Amino acid sequence: MMKKITKSTVIYILFTFIVLWFFLYIRFPGKVVQGYLVDMVAERYPEVTLSLASASLGFPPGLKMENVVLSFKDNPASGTILEILKVRPRLSNYVVGRSSFSITASLYDGAAQGRVNFPNVLPEKIPTSAELKFANLNLAKFAYLKERLGRQITGKLSGTYAYHGDSQLDFDIQNGTYQLLDKLLGLDRIEFSSAEGQLVLKGGLLKINKLKLQGDKINCFLKGDVVLNPDFKNSEINLTGTIELAAMNNKKISLSITGPIGNARTKYL
């Protein structure tokens, strides 16, 4: 017959756990963990550089990192900066022999949270799946995006990202601008109150299932695809859709956008 668990037993277990966690926290080898993470990224992804200001234990049990910077070695100035990154194991998955981690982050005045799943207990292979939700990211601070597109984009970005072999991004941008390298019917930039889209990445092909912009001066809908190039500005774009401009009494005009992203050509049909 099992002994009845008393209140004092529960208190003792909780006290033991708190004391153990306290000593783990104050004795946590943060510098050693920092060095391990930097070396691991350098070994697995030689084109990427990782730096972080500190690493410590968090609660619930997990790893908390501050001022995390991920950048490419050939362009360190356009790195992605996370003010705080927390990673903790999802223990239920280890019961069935797989590893899984929950991720939360503060970055660019907004926040992100999600999870990443691996096929084995040790996360040595590429993930089998991943999901991420993000909200209110300030695009004006995203140097990497500006460098890749060769133009400035502003606004507050929210959306979801999912990876299950292919990658899908659903996004929404509020109160933004998109800089034009060549004027479009007298406009040098597009101002919009909202923009929404859905992108699907399959191998080297980026499918744009929907890209919709709405604003006081312009309404636009586009879809098509982009054949990706290692130098993103040389990726070949092929989009078709419609545009309405307030300056033209909101007359709907068909258009196509083709050529390299860095020097795309717009044709009105």
C-alpha positions in Angstrom: 0.0 0.0 0.0 1.4 3.4 -1.0 2.1 5.9 1.7 0.0 9.0 1.7 1.9 12.1 0.6 1.7 14.6 3.3 1.8 18.4 3.1 5.2 18.4 4.8 6.6 16.0 2.2 5.4 18.3 -0.6 7.0 21.3 1.1 10.3 19.4 1.6 10.4 18.4 -2.1 9.7 22.0 -3.2 12.3 23.3 -0.8 14.9 20.9 -2.1 14.1 21.8 -5.7 14.4 25.6 -5.0 17.7 25.1 -3.1 19.1 23.0 -5.9 18.0 25.5 -8.6 19.5 28.4 -6.5 22.9 26.7 -6.4 22.8 25.8 -10.1 21.9 29.4 -10.9 24.7 31.0 -8.9 27.3 28.4 -10.0 26.2 28.3 -13.7 29.3 28.5 -16.0 28.0 31.3 -18.2 31.3 32.0 -19.9 31.9 28.4 -20.7 28.4 28.1 -22.2 29.0 31.3 -24.3 32.2 29.9 -25.7 30.6 26.5 -26.5 27.7 28.1 -28.4 30.0 30.4 -30.4 32.3 27.5 -31.3 29.3 25.2 -32.2 27.9 27.8 -34.6 31.3 28.4 -36.2 31.7 24.7 -36.8 28.3 23.9 -38.1 27.7 27.2 -40.0 31.1 28.6 -41.1 29.5 31.5 -43.0 27.7 32.7 -39.8 29.1 34.6 -36.8 27.4 34.4 -33.4 28.1 36.7 -30.4 26.3 37.3 -27.1 26.8 39.4 -24.0 25.8 36.8 -21.4 24.3 33.3 -20.9 22.5 32.3 -17.7 19.9 29.9 -16.4 16.3 31.0 -16.6 13.0 29.9 -15.1 11.1 27.8 -16.2 14.4 25.8 -16.6 16.2 26.8 -19.7 18.9 29.1 -21.1 18.6 32.9 -21.2 20.9 34.8 -23.5 21.2 38.6 -23.8 22.4 40.8 -26.7 22.6 38.0 -29.2 23.9 39.0 -32.7 23.8 36.7 -35.7 25.5 37.9 -38.8 27.2 36.7 -42.0 31.0 36.9 -42.0 31.0 38.7 -45.4 28.7 41.4 -44.0 28.8 41.7 -40.2 27.1 45.2 -40.2 23.8 43.7 -41.3 23.4 41.3 -38.4 20.2 40.3 -36.6 20.1 41.5 -33.0 18.0 39.8 -30.3 17.9 41.8 -27.0 16.9 38.6 -25.1 16.7 35.0 -26.3 15.3 32.2 -24.1 15.5 28.5 -25.0 14.1 25.7 -22.9 13.6 22.0 -23.6 10.1 20.6 -24.1 10.5 17.6 -21.9 7.5 15.6 -23.1 9.1 15.0 -26.5 12.2 13.4 -24.9 9.9 10.5 -23.7 9.4 9.4 -27.3 13.1 9.9 -28.2 13.0 13.3 -29.9 14.3 16.7 -28.8 12.2 19.8 -29.0 12.8 23.4 -27.7 10.6 26.4 -27.0 12.0 29.7 -28.0 11.0 33.3 -26.9 12.8 36.4 -28.0 12.7 40.2 -27.7 13.9 42.0 -30.8 13.4 45.2 -32.8 10.8 46.6 -30.3 8.7 43.4 -30.7 8.6 39.8 -29.6 8.7 36.3 -31.1 7.9 32.9 -29.7 7.9 29.4 -31.2 9.3 25.9 -31.1 11.8 23.8 -33.1 11.7 20.0 -33.3 14.6 17.5 -34.0 14.3 13.8 -35.0 16.6 12.5 -32.3 17.3 13.2 -28.6 20.5 15.0 -29.5 19.7 18.0 -31.8 22.6 17.2 -34.2 20.6 17.0 -37.5 18.5 19.7 -39.1 15.1 20.2 -37.6 12.1 18.2 -38.8 9.8 21.1 -38.2 9.6 24.6 -36.7 6.9 27.2 -35.9 7.4 30.8 -35.0 4.9 33.6 -34.2 6.1 37.2 -34.1 4.5 40.6 -33.5 5.3 44.3 -33.8 8.8 44.1 -35.2 10.1 47.5 -36.2 11.3 47.0 -39.8 13.2 50.3 -39.9 15.7 48.7 -37.5 16.2 45.5 -39.5 19.5 46.2 -41.2 19.7 42.7 -42.7 16.5 43.2 -44.7 17.5 46.6 -46.0 20.9 45.2 -47.1 19.3 42.1 -48.9 16.6 44.1 -50.7 18.8 47.2 -51.4 16.1 49.6 -50.1 14.5 50.8 -47.0 11.2 49.3 -45.6 9.4 50.6 -42.6 6.4 49.5 -40.6 5.4 47.1 -37.8 5.7 43.4 -38.8 3.6 40.6 -37.4 2.9 37.1 -38.6 3.8 33.4 -38.5 6.5 31.2 -40.0 6.2 27.4 -40.3 8.7 24.8 -41.5 7.7 21.3 -42.4 10.1 20.5 -45.2 9.0 23.6 -47.1 8.9 27.0 -45.5 5.8 29.2 -45.3 5.6 32.8 -44.1 2.3 34.6 -43.5 2.8 38.3 -42.6 1.1 41.6 -42.0 2.7 45.0 -41.9 1.0 48.1 -40.5 1.7 51.8 -41.4 4.8 51.3 -43.5 6.7 52.5 -46.5 8.5 50.8 -49.3 11.3 52.7 -51.1 11.3 52.5 -54.9 14.6 52.6 -56.8 12.7 53.9 -59.9 9.7 56.1 -59.8 6.3 54.4 -60.2 3.8 56.8 -61.9 5.5 59.7 -60.1 6.0 58.0 -56.8 9.5 57.4 -55.3 8.1 55.3 -52.4 4.9 53.5 -51.6 3.1 54.4 -48.4 0.6 52.0 -47.1 -1.7 51.5 -44.1 -1.5 47.8 -44.3 0.3 45.1 -46.3 -0.3 41.4 -46.1 1.2 38.4 -47.9 1.9 34.7 -48.0 5.3 33.3 -49.2 6.2 29.7 -49.7 9.8 28.6 -50.2 10.4 25.3 -52.0 14.0 24.7 -52.7 15.3 27.6 -54.8 11.9 28.9 -55.7 10.0 31.5 -53.7 6.2 31.4 -54.4 4.4 34.6 -53.7 0.8 33.4 -53.3 -0.4 36.8 -52.2 1.0 40.3 -51.7 -1.6 43.0 -51.0 -1.0 46.6 -50.1 -3.6 49.2 -49.1 -3.2 52.9 -48.5 -4.7 56.4 -49.1 -2.8 56.8 -52.4 -2.4 53.3 -53.6 -4.0 49.8 -53.6 -2.0 46.9 -55.1 -2.3 43.2 -55.5 0.5 40.9 -56.8 1.4 37.2 -57.1 4.0 35.2 -58.8 7.4 33.7 -58.0 11.1 34.5 -57.5 14.0 32.3 -58.6 16.5 32.8 -55.8 20.1 33.7 -56.3 22.8 33.5 -53.6 23.1 37.3 -54.2 19.5 38.1 -53.4 19.4 41.3 -55.4 20.1 39.2 -58.5 17.2 36.9 -57.9 14.8 36.8 -60.9 11.3 38.1 -60.1 8.1 37.4 -62.1 5.0 39.0 -60.7 1.6 40.0 -62.1 -1.3 41.9 -60.6 -3.2 45.1 -60.4 -2.7 48.6 -59.1 -5.1 51.5 -58.2 -3.8 55.0 -57.7 -5.7 57.9 -56.1 -4.0 60.3 -58.6 -5.6 58.4 -61.4 -9.1 58.3 -59.9 -8.5 54.7 -58.6 -8.6 53.3 -62.1 -7.5 49.6 -61.9 -4.4 49.0 -64.0 -2.8 45.6 -64.8 1.0 45.3 -64.5 3.9 42.9 -64.4 7.2 43.1 -62.6 10.1 41.2 -64.0 13.9 41.0 -63.9 16.4 41.0 -61.0 15.0 42.3 -57.7 17.8 44.9 -57.5 16.8 46.3 -60.9 13.3 45.1 -61.6 11.2 46.4 -64.6 7.6 47.3 -64.3 5.3 47.0 -67.3 1.7 48.3 -67.5 -0.7 46.2 -69.5 
